[in-house]
């Protein structure tokens, strides 16, 4: 039962890792979007 719990924990940890990776990618995309928008505005003026 102990190994089963450890397996469950490792699965949860890998899901958590995946989640943080997704959040990081979304955050990066958001920042890039803002940066591109600011750049476009600067070029228009």
Buried (B, 14 or more C-beta within 10 A) or exposed (E): EEEEEEEEEEEEEEEEEEEEEEEEEEEEEEEEEEEEEEEEEEEEE
